[in-house]
Amino acid sequence: MSPSLRFKSRAGPRQAALALRIESLDASRLGARRLETFWRRRHGPRNAEPQHLWRSPSAHPIIFVPARIHLNPTVAVEEMIEDNSASSLLTVIITTSVTPSIPSTELVSAILDSFDRHCPTLNTCKVIVVFDGYDQVVDTARLKKGCVTPQQAADFSLYKQNVKNLILDKYHQHSGDTTFTHTDATAEYGSPRGPSNGVDYSISQTIDKNVTFIEPARRLGFGLAVRSALRITETPYVWVQQHDWALISDLPIEPMLQIMKSHESDPESPIKYICLPAVRMQLYASSSDVCRFPVLKELTRSLTCDFSSPTQPETRVPLTPMYFWHDKPHLASTAHYLNRVFPTRLAMLRGDFIEDKIGQRARAQMKVGEWTKWATWLYYPEQGKRLCLKHLKGRTWAGTERQADKDAMWRKHNEANAALGKEAHIEVDERNAATATRSFHDELAQYFNKRFSKNTKLGKRHSYAI
C-alpha cells in the first residue's frame, strides 16, 4: 500500500483491497464528500461502526467507509462514478393540503397516473410528500387562507393515511421493509426575534430514504413546504409538483437532467430551472411578456434553441428563456433553489407562494439584464404550441362522487328555475296582453272624445268609453 494512503481500522483485507482500489481510481478526483455520502446512503448508519480511511494531512481529508461491506467494493465505486440515471439525480417533491375532495386521493392518483403515461421515470425516483396543514376550523372554508370546515379537519387525518398508502404502493412496492425513522424539525421564517416565527413539523422516512413524509403542526404555505423538503433532499435536482397539475404530454426527463448538468455552469446560458407550459404560456417567446421589453426580446432571440444531451444526442429538448419563477410543476437544481429562492429566513413568510413572493422580484431583475442570475427556462415543444400541463382545480373540485352529486343538485336547481321562469313568463305575457288591450281601448276612447268634443253648441258633451 502506498505510504501516503494508510488504512486505520480493525478490519481485514477486504477494506485494504478497497483502499487500493480507491487509490487506483484516483481518490482525489472522486472527492471525499461524494464517497462519504455514497457509503452512508448504502450502508450506514444501521451497519457496523464506521472506520476511517485517511491520508497524510497534506492530501485528503478523512473519508468514511463502513467496516462491514455487503457488496463488491470495486463494483460499488464504479457504480458511483457512472450512475447518472434519473433516479440517482432526481427527487420528486409533492405538496398537498386540504381540498374539497378529501379524504379521496383522486387528485394525487391523477398526478401519479399522468407520470405513468407521460414520464414513468418520475415514479422511480425518491419522493418527498409534504402534507401542508391548516390554521383554523370555521363554518365556511377559505382554503387559501388555511381555514377549513369541521368536516374537512376530520377528513384530513384519513386523507394523509390514504395518500401514504398510495405513495408506498407506488414508490416502495418492491421493498418488504416499511420501517420508518422519525425526526422533528422547525420551519423558521421572518424575524428571528419573533418567538412564534416557526412551525414544528415531523419527518417520517423509510430506511432506504426512498419515501419521506413531512407533516407540519400547522399551515406552512407552499413556499415553506418546498423549502422543508429541499433541506432533506440528497439529490442534485428536484421535481416540484403541486397536487392539482397533471402531465398531458410526454416529457424527456433524462435528457433534461443531462442538459441541466452539462449547462449548469455555462456563463451565458446556464440552465438551473425548467418549467412546463400550461395554457397561458403558449407561444411564450412571442408574447407581450417578452416582446415589450428589448432586453428580454433579445435574450429570447439569441438563446431559444433545441438542446441535446451528451448521453442521448438524438433527443432534442427545445427550451426558451422564461422571465418568471412559477410554482407550476418544474425541474430545478436543489442548490440553486435553496441559494436563490431561500437565502435567509426572511425570504419566505408563512403562507407565501413562491411565484407571488419571488416571481415578480426575479422578473424585475431579469428586465435589467440579470437573467443568468436566475437561469429560468421554459420547455418549448412545437414552438410553444404544445401544452404539457392541465390544471385539475383542486381548490374547488369535490371528487368524482361528490362532484357528481353536486352537478346533479345544480341540474335540478336549474331545471326548477327554468320551470318557474316559464310559468312566470306566461303570466307576464298574459298581463302584458291585458295591459296592451286596455291601453288600446283607452287611446281609442280619447280619440273619439277629442273628435266630438267640438259639438258644444248642442249643450251636451258626448263621452265615449270603450
C-alpha positions in Angstrom: 0.0 0.0 0.0 1.2 3.5 -0.8 2.9 5.1 2.2 0.6 8.2 1.8 -2.6 6.1 1.9 -2.8 4.0 5.1 -5.8 2.1 6.4 -6.6 2.8 10.0 -9.0 0.1 11.1 -9.6 -3.2 12.9 -11.0 -4.5 9.6 -9.3 -7.1 7.5 -8.0 -7.4 3.9 -11.3 -6.6 2.2 -11.1 -3.0 3.4 -7.5 -2.8 2.5 -8.3 -4.0 -1.0 -11.0 -1.3 -1.2 -8.4 1.3 -0.2 -6.1 0.2 -3.0 -9.0 0.3 -5.5 -9.9 3.8 -4.5 -6.3 4.9 -4.9 -6.2 3.3 -8.4 -9.4 5.2 -9.4 -7.8 8.4 -8.3 -9.4 9.3 -4.9 -8.6 12.9 -5.4 -10.9 13.0 -8.4 -13.8 11.3 -6.6 -13.7 13.7 -3.7 -14.2 12.9 0.0 -17.7 14.2 0.2 -19.0 12.0 -2.6 -17.5 8.9 -1.1 -18.8 9.7 2.3 -22.3 10.4 1.0 -22.3 7.2 -1.1 -21.2 4.9 1.7 -23.6 6.5 4.3 -26.5 6.0 1.9 -25.6 2.4 1.0 -24.5 1.1 4.4 -25.0 3.5 7.3 -25.9 4.2 9.9 -27.6 0.8 10.6 -24.4 -1.2 9.8 -21.3 -1.5 11.9 -19.4 1.4 13.3 -17.6 3.4 10.6 -13.8 3.1 10.3 -11.5 5.7 8.8 -9.6 5.7 5.6 -7.2 8.6 5.7 -4.1 10.1 4.0 -1.5 12.5 5.2 -2.7 16.0 6.3 -1.3 17.5 3.1 -3.5 15.3 0.9 -7.1 14.1 1.6 -9.5 14.8 4.4 -11.0 11.8 6.2 -13.1 9.5 4.1 -15.6 7.3 6.0 -16.0 3.7 5.0 -18.2 1.2 6.9 -16.3 -1.7 8.5 -18.8 -4.3 7.1 -19.2 -4.3 3.4 -22.1 -6.3 1.9 -21.2 -5.9 -1.8 -18.2 -5.9 -4.1 -16.4 -2.6 -3.3 -14.9 -2.4 -6.8 -18.3 -2.6 -8.4 -19.8 -0.2 -5.9 -17.2 2.6 -6.5 -17.6 2.2 -10.3 -21.3 2.4 -9.9 -21.0 5.6 -8.0 -18.8 7.1 -10.8 -21.1 6.1 -13.6 -24.5 6.4 -12.1 -26.1 9.3 -14.0 -29.6 7.8 -14.1 -32.6 10.0 -13.3 -33.4 8.0 -10.1 -29.9 8.9 -8.7 -30.1 12.6 -9.8 -33.7 13.5 -9.0 -36.1 13.7 -6.1 -39.9 14.3 -6.6 -41.4 16.7 -4.2 -45.2 16.6 -4.0 -47.1 19.2 -1.9 -50.7 18.6 -0.9 -53.2 20.1 1.5 -56.9 20.2 2.5 -59.2 20.2 -0.5 -63.0 19.6 -1.0 -62.2 16.1 -2.4 -60.5 14.7 0.8 -60.3 12.0 2.1 -60.3 10.8 -1.5 -56.9 10.5 -3.1 -58.2 11.1 -6.6 -56.1 14.3 -7.1 -52.8 12.6 -6.2 -53.7 9.5 -8.1 -54.4 11.5 -11.2 -50.9 13.0 -10.8 -49.2 9.6 -10.5 -51.2 8.2 -13.4 -50.1 11.1 -15.5 -46.5 10.3 -14.6 -47.1 6.7 -15.7 -48.4 7.8 -19.1 -46.1 10.6 -19.9 -42.9 10.3 -17.7 -42.6 6.9 -16.0 -39.2 7.8 -14.7 -40.7 10.1 -12.1 -42.3 7.1 -10.4 -38.9 5.5 -10.0 -37.2 8.4 -8.1 -37.1 9.2 -4.5 -40.2 11.1 -3.3 -41.0 13.6 -0.5 -44.6 14.3 0.2 -45.5 17.4 2.3 -48.9 17.5 3.9 -49.5 21.2 4.5 -51.7 21.8 7.5 -54.4 24.3 8.4 -54.8 27.1 10.9 -58.4 27.5 11.8 -61.6 25.5 11.8 -64.5 27.7 10.7 -68.1 27.3 9.3 -67.1 28.5 5.8 -63.9 27.1 4.3 -61.2 29.5 2.9 -58.6 27.1 1.9 -56.1 29.6 0.6 -56.1 31.2 4.0 -55.7 28.0 5.9 -59.4 27.9 7.1 -61.2 24.6 6.9 -64.6 23.3 8.0 -65.0 20.8 10.9 -65.7 18.0 8.4 -62.6 18.8 6.4 -60.5 18.9 9.5 -61.8 15.4 10.5 -61.2 14.1 7.0 -57.6 15.3 6.7 -56.1 12.7 9.0 -57.8 9.9 7.0 -56.6 11.6 3.8 -53.0 11.7 4.9 -53.1 8.0 5.7 -54.7 7.2 2.3 -52.0 9.2 0.5 -49.3 7.4 2.4 -50.6 4.1 1.4 -50.9 5.2 -2.2 -47.3 6.5 -2.3 -45.9 3.4 -0.6 -47.7 1.2 -3.1 -46.2 3.2 -6.0 -42.7 4.1 -4.8 -41.9 1.3 -2.3 -43.7 -1.7 -3.7 -40.5 -3.8 -4.2 -39.2 -3.4 -0.7 -40.7 -5.5 2.1 -39.3 -3.3 4.8 -41.7 -0.3 5.6 -40.0 0.7 8.8 -39.8 4.5 9.2 -37.3 6.7 11.0 -38.8 9.7 12.7 -37.2 13.1 13.3 -38.5 16.6 14.2 -37.6 19.9 12.8 -38.8 23.6 12.7 -39.5 25.7 9.7 -38.4 29.2 10.7 -39.4 32.4 9.0 -39.5 36.1 9.4 -37.7 37.9 12.2 -35.6 35.8 14.5 -36.8 37.9 17.4 -40.4 36.7 16.9 -40.9 33.8 19.4 -43.7 32.3 17.3 -42.0 32.6 13.9 -41.6 28.9 13.4 -43.7 25.9 12.6 -42.7 22.5 14.0 -43.0 19.5 11.7 -42.2 15.8 11.8 -40.3 13.8 9.2 -41.1 10.1 8.6 -38.6 8.4 6.3 -38.2 4.8 5.1 -34.9 3.2 5.9 -33.7 3.4 2.3 -34.8 7.1 2.2 -36.8 6.5 -1.0 -40.1 7.7 0.6 -40.4 10.6 3.0 -43.4 12.3 4.6 -43.4 15.7 6.2 -46.3 16.7 8.5 -46.3 20.2 9.9 -48.2 21.0 13.1 -50.0 23.9 11.3 -50.0 25.6 8.0 -46.7 26.3 6.2 -47.8 27.5 2.8 -46.4 26.4 -0.5 -43.1 28.2 -0.1 -42.1 26.9 3.3 -43.4 23.4 2.4 -41.0 23.3 -0.6 -38.1 24.6 1.5 -38.7 22.0 4.2 -38.5 19.3 1.5 -35.4 20.8 -0.1 -33.5 20.8 3.1 -33.6 17.0 3.4 -33.1 16.3 -0.4 -29.9 14.4 -1.2 -30.1 14.6 -5.0 -28.7 17.5 -7.1 -32.1 18.1 -8.8 -35.8 18.2 -7.7 -39.1 17.9 -9.5 -41.6 20.2 -7.6 -45.2 19.0 -8.1 -48.4 20.6 -6.8 -51.2 18.2 -6.2 -53.5 19.5 -8.9 -51.4 19.8 -12.0 -51.3 16.7 -14.3 -49.0 15.9 -17.2 -50.7 15.7 -20.6 -47.7 15.4 -22.8 -44.6 13.1 -22.9 -41.6 14.5 -21.1 -37.9 13.7 -21.9 -36.8 13.9 -18.3 -33.5 12.1 -18.5 -32.2 14.3 -21.4 -33.4 17.3 -19.5 -31.3 16.3 -16.5 -28.2 15.7 -18.5 -28.6 19.1 -20.3 -29.0 20.8 -16.9 -26.0 19.0 -15.6 -23.8 20.0 -18.6 -25.0 23.6 -18.8 -25.3 24.4 -15.1 -22.1 26.5 -15.1 -22.4 27.9 -18.6 -21.6 31.7 -18.2 -24.0 32.8 -21.0 -26.9 30.2 -20.9 -26.9 28.4 -17.5 -29.9 26.0 -17.1 -31.0 25.6 -13.5 -34.8 25.7 -13.7 -37.1 24.3 -16.4 -40.9 25.0 -16.1 -43.5 23.1 -18.1 -46.0 25.1 -20.3 -49.6 25.5 -19.3 -52.4 27.1 -21.4 -51.4 30.7 -20.6 -47.8 30.1 -21.6 -48.4 29.0 -25.1 -46.3 30.9 -27.7 -44.5 32.5 -24.8 -41.4 33.5 -26.8 -43.5 35.8 -28.9 -45.9 37.0 -26.2 -46.2 40.5 -24.9 -44.4 39.4 -21.7 -41.3 39.1 -23.8 -41.6 41.4 -26.8 -42.5 44.6 -24.9 -39.0 44.5 -23.2 -35.9 44.9 -25.5 -33.6 43.1 -23.2 -35.9 40.1 -22.8 -36.7 40.0 -26.5 -33.0 39.9 -27.5 -32.3 37.2 -24.9 -35.1 35.1 -26.3 -33.9 35.6 -29.9 -30.4 34.6 -29.1 -30.9 31.7 -26.6 -34.1 29.9 -27.8 -33.0 26.6 -29.4 -33.0 22.8 -29.3 -30.6 21.3 -26.8 -29.2 17.8 -26.8 -27.7 15.8 -24.0 -24.3 14.2 -24.2 -25.7 10.7 -23.5 -28.7 11.0 -25.8 -27.7 13.3 -28.7 -30.6 12.1 -30.9 -33.2 13.5 -28.4 -33.8 17.2 -28.8 -35.1 19.3 -25.9 -36.5 22.7 -27.1 -36.1 25.4 -24.5 -36.7 29.2 -24.4 -35.7 31.6 -21.6 -38.5 32.3 -19.2 -38.7 35.5 -17.2 -40.5 34.3 -14.1 -40.3 31.7 -11.4 -43.6 29.7 -11.5 -45.0 27.3 -8.9 -46.3 25.1 -11.7 -44.5 21.7 -12.0 -40.8 22.3 -12.7 -37.4 20.8 -12.7 -34.7 22.7 -10.8 -31.2 22.5 -9.2 -31.5 21.8 -5.5 -28.6 24.0 -4.5 -29.8 26.9 -6.8 -33.3 26.6 -5.3 -32.0 27.0 -1.8 -29.5 29.7 -2.5 -31.6 31.8 -4.8 -35.2 31.4 -3.5 -34.5 30.8 0.2 -31.2 32.6 1.0 -32.4 33.6 4.5 -35.4 33.0 6.8 -36.7 36.5 5.7 -37.1 35.4 2.1 -40.4 33.5 2.6 -43.1 34.0 5.2 -45.6 31.5 6.4 -48.4 31.1 3.8 -46.5 32.6 0.9 -46.4 31.2 -2.6 -43.0 31.3 -4.3 -44.3 32.9 -7.6 -46.1 35.6 -5.6 -43.1 36.4 -3.4 -40.1 35.7 -5.7 -41.6 35.6 -9.2 -42.1 39.3 -9.6 -38.8 40.1 -7.9 -37.0 37.8 -10.3 -38.7 39.2 -13.3 -37.8 42.8 -12.3 -34.1 41.8 -12.1 -34.3 40.0 -15.5 -35.7 43.1 -17.2 -32.4 44.9 -16.4 -30.2 42.1 -17.7 -29.8 39.8 -14.7 -31.4 36.7 -16.2 -28.3 34.5 -15.8 -28.7 35.0 -12.0 -31.9 33.0 -12.1 -31.3 30.8 -15.2 -35.0 30.0 -15.7 -36.2 28.2 -18.8 -39.5 27.0 -20.3 -39.8 23.7 -22.1 -41.0 24.7 -25.6 -42.1 21.8 -27.7 -43.5 22.6 -31.2 -42.5 26.3 -30.9 -44.7 26.7 -27.9 -47.8 25.3 -29.4 -48.0 22.1 -27.4 -49.2 22.0 -23.8 -47.7 19.8 -21.1 -49.9 20.6 -18.1 -53.6 20.5 -17.2 -55.0 22.2 -14.1 -57.3 20.0 -12.1 -58.6 22.8 -9.9 -58.1 21.2 -6.6 -59.4 24.1 -4.6 -62.9 23.7 -6.0 -63.1 20.1 -7.3 -65.0 17.9 -4.9 -64.0 14.5 -6.2 -65.9 12.2 -8.6 -68.7 11.2 -6.3 -69.2 14.5 -4.6 -68.8 16.4 -7.8 -71.5 14.2 -9.5 -73.9 14.8 -6.6 -73.1 18.5 -6.8 -73.7 18.6 -10.5 -77.0 16.7 -10.1 -78.1 19.1 -7.4 -77.4 22.1 -9.7 -79.1 20.4 -12.6 -82.3 20.0 -10.5 -81.9 23.6 -9.3 -81.6 24.9 -12.8 -84.5 22.8 -14.1 -86.7 24.1 -11.3 -85.7 27.7 -12.0 -86.4 27.1 -15.7 -89.9 25.7 -14.9 -90.6 28.6 -12.6 -89.3 31.0 -15.2 -91.5 29.6 -17.9 -94.6 29.9 -15.7 -93.6 33.4 -14.8 -93.0 34.2 -18.4 -96.6 33.0 -19.3 -98.1 35.1 -16.5 -96.1 38.1 -17.7 -97.3 37.6 -21.2 -100.9 37.4 -20.1 -100.5 40.6 -18.0 -98.8 42.4 -20.9 -101.6 41.4 -23.3 -104.3 42.6 -20.9 -102.4 45.9 -20.4 -102.0 46.3 -24.1 -105.7 45.8 -24.7 -106.6 48.3 -22.1 -104.2 50.8 -23.5 -105.6 50.4 -27.0 -109.2 50.9 -25.7 -108.1 54.0 -23.7 -106.4 55.5 -26.7 -109.5 54.9 -28.9 -111.8 56.5 -26.4 -109.6 59.5 -26.1 -109.6 59.9 -29.9 -113.4 59.9 -30.1 -113.8 62.2 -27.2 -111.5 64.7 -28.8 -113.2 64.3 -32.2 -116.6 65.0 -30.9 -115.8 67.5 -28.2 -116.4 70.4 -30.6 -120.2 69.7 -30.6 -120.7 72.0 -27.6 -123.4 74.1 -29.4 -126.0 71.4 -28.7 -125.3 71.9 -25.0 -124.1 68.4 -24.5 -120.7 66.8 -24.5 -120.5 63.3 -25.8 -118.3 61.0 -23.9 -117.2 57.7 -25.4 -115.9 54.8 -23.5 -114.9 51.5 -25.0 
